[in-house]
């Protein structure tokens, strides 16, 4: 090549100039724009290779909601919202794996994700919904506690640890981790003032919200853990554009903000002020009226709220729902304790009135469904302590009822095993009755 010939990029034929330097190779040159394009193409190949691996296809939203009904009682609106979001998330993955947005025309449509914010009192099933989804979907799933996160440089976990756990759930497959689902629990604890009364920084409040923005919005994040290295010493970089984020929190105190907005204020004072006898707003399902401006008044920054366009509300549990939680789910507490007692050949039975009493006592604690296990342990603790130590323990039945004074009472009824001759005699008698 003579000096008169201009040096060009071997890919796009861009002429080298002081403003456009070229990288020289053995048989050609390449410009910066082509290097970026090649990097995007290689990343697209990696996502396609991850998608080519067998992945569990999630059921349709109706079937997914039915599966959630086996573990979570009530909360139909929240379960429907989560089912649709997870199913759309899977369709986004299929779209990413089958289409190459770099080579398509102007009509190419990129499906964007819609993160979800779950509002609901403590003990209504927010975390249970998220953990149950982990059993249904076929993508990596992580539950992260927002209360353990702090600003970078302070004692505690950085927001990058969420991606590290997601990568562990994907068994080190970066392409599969970039399609995962993250549940951020207790995000309402981040809604605090940036400066405290003592003038110190709130390292676990607004600063963490700012740090979470890049993860929720979508960015290429380089993991800060020095021990996490790929083969060849290259650092791990995860693109969060396709990671679905579901945030949840109790948001205690948000009801007061909603009451002030929904309840018209009194504009006058004194004897001539207008007085409305029925100006209160019922607190039942009042969280359904939550708007982004209410969350802003609560303490979340507007940029963080805007990343969660879908807001789903979980309803407060009543006595009937608590009784159903005790008996209906696959892992219901009554079934769990019946299995524990059955190891000692003891049958455990609850009357309906006893279940209502247990549910009422748990509601008085104000901890939702979490209080049910505490009530069950308090009720059965002495029985579980004394019953296994009885000498020559015979099969018996423990019955839980409500006494005349309204208190729960426990009755132990021995169950005698019939002798073989008597059992055969009784069986012959029953057979003769049926034949007659």
ABEGO torsion letter per residue (X at the ends): XBAABBBBBAAAGBBBBAABBBBBBAABBBBAAAAAAAAAAAAAAAAAAAAABBBBBBBBAAAAAAAAAAABBEGAAAAAAAAAAAAAAAAAAAAAAABBAAABBAABBBBBBBBBBBBEBBGAGAAAAAAAAAAABABBBBBBBAAABBBBGBBEBBAAAAAAAAAAAAGGBAAAAAABBBBBBGAAAABBBABBAAGBBBAABAAAAAAAAAAAAEBBBBBABAABBBBGGBBBBBBAAABBBBBBBAGBGAAAAAAAAABBBBABBEAABBBBABABBBABGAAAABBAAAAAAAGBBAAAAAABABBBBBBBBBAAAAAAAAAABAABAAAAAAAAAAAAGBBBBBBAAAAAAAAAAAAAAGAEAAAAAAAAAAAAAAAAAAAAABBGBBBBBBBBBBBAAGBBBBBBBBBBBBBAAAAAAAAAAAAAAAAX
